[in-house]
Amino acid sequence: MRRRILTAALLLLAVGLANLAAQDAAAPTSAYTSGRYSFTLQAPTFDALGAGRAGVIAAFSAPAEEGFAANMSVMIQQISMTRDDYKAVLIGGIEKAGLTINRSDTLKVGPHDALRLDYQGTLDQRDLRFLALAVVEKNRVVLVTCKSLQKNFAKYEAAFKAALDSYQPAP
């Protein structure tokens, strides 16, 4: 009896490890390295976003100032549309939220059409300023958004622009 239980437990462990290995092979992990704080971290591999879904896959924050932390987030939107269609939807949403578009540029990032936006306005009683890069790929849009308090924007602007300029699609 005891031997059967041990055999069953070992079999379940082997199956579990095989499933883990299959998941790891199917979904490569991502690493983050902090030069400032001297560490590397392996990010967890979560389920992939299905068609029509969106999710923030990375976020970085500065120390809070006056109750708000300037930040940058990376969102994946599993949608298929042209840059012009995406631009219309994105700008429509920004304007519907009562925000003002300061500048909108179209560009290429690698082989992909892209859109760069500078906009500002009041959300949750805070005057905010945003810089964003939307890279339109075949079946998804990668949206990188940087934001800070409007009055602190000059402090972060160069770092935000450098971050957006550093975006490269994987080969």
Beta strands, then each sheet from edge to edge (+ up, - down):
strand 1: 30-34
strand 2: 39-43
strand 3: 54-61
strand 4: 71-77
strand 5: 100-109
strand 6: 112-123
strand 7: 126-136
strand 8: 141-149
sheet 1: 1+ 2-
sheet 2: 3+ 4- 8+ 7- 6+ 5-
end
